């Protein structure tokens, strides 16, 4: 999945925007995200939820993960699939579980633990670099989530109908328009520290 120079430049600008937020602003945004999503109908009805560990200025869903655990929900984290290039597995995670650094120096649970295929999840909370209100997402450029959820674009919706994709972002990551590629998987919702947008 090659990206154009324009996308690379925009990605750099948007990453700089979110990294400019102070630790206080990051913490405040995470708490605001918690308030917006913990009572959202999609979150409430979801049993198996994929989260991520925030890095590089991403808005953190950690407080929401803790809330989900208290509500009896199953929490999962993305793990690099060792058998399928640029693809993800989702491994069961509980607060305090062991985490290991992967190839990209990102923490993830050991892949030998209990895992689910992407289509078996109810809700996936995805990091992003940029978004627009049509549900277009600009990621880091590796295409991991797009490849993993490519089944949502197929005509047979049997597996994908129950998987809801919500992109999480700071409000400052919004763009008026993002050009999308054929392989880009659109989001069902975007949740920021200020609102939840149905696309």
Beta strands, then each sheet from edge to edge (+ up, - down):
strand 1: 48-51
strand 2: 74-80
strand 3: 88-92
strand 4: 100-101
strand 5: 107-108
strand 6: 115-116
strand 7: 123-127
strand 8: 130-131
strand 9: 137-138
strand 10: 164-169
strand 11: 189-192
strand 12: 196-198
sheet 1: 6+ 3- 2+ 1+ 7+ 10+ 11+ 12-
sheet 2: 4+ 5-
sheet 3: 8+ 9-
end
